Amino acid sequence: MMSSDTTLKVLTGGYLFLFFAYLFLPLIFMAIVAFNTSSIPQVSPWEGFTLKWFGELFSDAQMWDGLLNSIIVGAAVVVISVPIGLGGATLLVRLHFKARDFLYALLVSPILTPGIILGISTFLFWDRWVNVTGGLWTAIMGQSTFISAYCMLLIMARAQRFDLTQEEAAFDLGANHRQVFWKITLPFLKPAIISSCALAFMQSFENYNTTLFAIGFKQTLPIYIGTKLRVFISPAMNALAVILIVLTITGALVYELVRRRETAQAHAADERQL
């Protein structure tokens, strides 16, 4: 009869196996389909190895247009959302007033609003009231309304750990507000700001619901993929998924290698000082 520790290990191992199988088996299936000659996405029967779906994907002008639009929208969302998030985080952390909780709820509310509502309301506002037809600009505005809230929360988590005595010491030494912000506050918030930039770009790049209703007749890469899947499930979409998976894994590995190298260099510097 198994002991309680052995039973717990077996159950935990079984759960982890099922969890990772549920997580990775669809990705493995999708990757295999991208190399199957069959024009229907399937693993069995295997009709032969091919790379033609990658060639078909790279020759698709709509895919390149959607990718370019996604990059443009993502970069613009970063430029708009991160400063707004920085300003909101600084305001809520530094100032204490009666309406602070209400302002916090107001700034965070776009996260809780369905993306469809954000997209439709953004499109109607810019089209009806400002006479700006749907396009990249309206998609940028629609995404920025809720992505800036994510940036604000991320920067707030860092700003709440800031020691205000550092700023007070700088003021005592004759620094003005601009110098204190650029020399003390901003360097402390730099990791959170960089993370906010990455988060804002990724949130924008993969967004579908808000962008679909706000962008008008243009399309980003997620909209292109959604349109293709509604019309016909082509193995070229599996080829695109394989490329995205490879890029994601490569980026994660590069980041981890850089992080470990910086950590090793920091430890070496500490040892030399000692």
N, C-alpha and C positions, 0 to 999 in steps of 0.2 A: 504494500500500500504506500502510495506516494505521500511525502510530507507536505505540509502547507507551503513551504518555500518552493519545493519542486513544482507543486501545482500552480503557484503564482507565476513561476518562470515559464511554464508551458503555456498558460493562458496569455501571458504577456507576449511571448514569442509568436503564438498563433495570431493574436490581434495585430501585431506589427506586420506579420507576413500578409494578412488580408488587407491591411491598410495600404501597404506599399504596392501590392498587386492591383488593388483598385485604382491607385494613383498612377502607376506607370504602365500597366498593360495596354490601356488605350493609346498611349504615346508610342509604345513599341509596335502595336498593330498599325498605327498611322504611318510610322516610318517605313515599315515593310511594304505597305501598299504603294508608297512612292516609287519603289524600284521594280514593281510588277508590270509586265508588258500589258496586262489586261486594261481595257479602257474603262472597266467598271471597278471601283475601289473594292478590292477583295484580296485576301491572303491565299485562299484556296478556292479553285485550283491555281497553282503557280504556273504562269505561262511563260516565264523567262525573265531574266534580269535586263533592265533597261534604264537609261538616263534621259529618255526623251521627254519625260514630264517636266524635268528641270529646264530643258530647252524650250518647251512650250510655255513654261512660266516666264522665262526671261524674255521671250519674244512678245509677251502680252503688254501692249502699250498702256492699257487701263490700269494694270497692276503698278507700273512705274509711276503713273500719274497719281494714283492713290497713295503710294509710298511717299512721294514728294510732298503731297498735301498733308499727310500725317506728320512729316518732319517739320514743315512750315508751321502748322497749327501747334505742334508740341513746343517748338522753340518760342513762339509768341506767347503761349500760355505760361511758360516758365518766366518770361520777362514781365508778365503782368501779375501772375499769382504770387510769386515769391516776395516782391516788395510789399504787396498788400498784406500777405501773411505776416511779414516782419513788422509792419506798422501795427497790425491788430494785436500781435503778441506783445509788442512793446507797450502798447496802450493798456492792455488788460493786466499785465504784470506790474507795471510801474504805478498806475493810478488806482486809487481806491475811492469810489463814489457810490452813491445809492443805486444808480442805474447800471452798475457794473455787471451784475448777474443777467439783467435783461439784455444788455449789449452783447454779452457772451453768447446767450441763447440765440440772439438775432444773427450773429456772425456764423454760428455753427449750423443754423437751420438749413442752409442749402445742402448739407450732407444728407439730411433726413428727407429731403424732397426727392421724389422719383425723377429719374433722368428724363423721362418723356415729358413731364410737366416743365422742367427747366428748358428743354429744347424747344417745345412749342411756344412757351411764353417769350423766350428770347427771339425766336423768329418773328412772332407777331409784333413785338415791341419795335424791333428795328425795321420791319417792313411797313407797318401801319403808321408809326409815329415819327420815324426818322427817314423813311423812304430809302432804306438800305436793303436791297434784295438779299435773299439768302445766299451765303457763300462762305468762304474761309473766315471772314471777319465775324460773322454771326456765330460760327462754330467756336471761334476763339472766345468770344464773350460768354457763350453758353457754358463752356467748360470751365472758364475762369471763375464763374460764380461759386462753384463748389470745390474746385481744386485749391483755391486760395484758402479755404477753411482748413483743408488738410495741412497745408503749409503752416498756417497759423498755429495749429495744435502741436505740430512737430517742433516749431521754434519755441513755443511756450514751454514745452517740457525741458528744454535746455535753459531758457531764460530764467526759470524759477530757481535754478541752482546757482545763479550768479550772485557773487558777493558785492553788494553795493558799496562796501567800504573802499573798494578799489577806486570807484569813481570819486568818492568823497576825498580820497587822498590826492587824486589828480587835480581836483578843483582847488584844494589847498595849495598845491604847487603852482597854480596859475594857469592851468589849462582851461580852455573854453569848452562849451558844450559840443561843438563840432569835433574838436580834437579828442575829447573823451570818447565820443561815439566811434570814431574811426580807429583810434589807437587802443582802446580798451574793450568797449562793448562788442564791437563787430568781430574782432578776432576771437573772442570767447564764443560767439554765436556761429562762427564759421562752419564747424562740423554740421550743425543743424541746418544751416542755409544750404550747404552742398547736398545734404540728404533731401532737403525740400526740392531742390532743383531736379534731382533724379526722380523723386516721387512724382512731381508735377509732370515731367515729361512722360513717364511711363503711364500715369493715369490718363493723360491726354492721348497717347499713342494707341492705347487699347480701348478707349471709350467708344461705345456704339450707340446707346440709346439717345443721349443728349445730342450727339453729333448728327445722327440720322435725321432728326427733326429740325435742326438748326442750320444745316449746311446747304439746304436748297437742292439744286441740281448737281452740285459737285459731290465728290466722294473721297473718303479717306480709305486707307488700307482695310480696316475692319468692315467698312460698308461694302467695299469691293468683294471681300470674302463672303459676307452675308448674302450679297446679291448672287454671287456664283453658286452658293450652296442652295439657294432657293430655286434657281433655274436648273442646274445639273451639278451633281457631285462629281467633279473631275479629279482624277489623281494628281493633277497639277496643284490643287490645293493642299494635298498631302506633301508634295514637294516643298511648297512654301512653309508648311508647318515644320518640316525637317530642318530647313534653313534657320527658322526662328529658334528652334530648340538648340541647334548647334551654336548659334550666336549667343544665346542665353548662357549655355554651359561654359562657352569660351570666356565670356565676360566674367562669370563667377570665378572661374579658375584664375584668370589674370588678376582679379581683385584680391583673391586669397593669397596668391603668390606675392603680390606687392605688399599686402598687409603683413605677412610673415617676415618679409625682408625688412620692412620698417621696424617691426617689433624686435628683430634680431639686432638691427643697428642701434636701437634705443638701449637694449640690454648691454651691448658692447660699450656704448658710450658711458653708461652708468658704471660699468666695471672699471673702465679706464679712470674715471673720476675717483672711484674708491681706491 
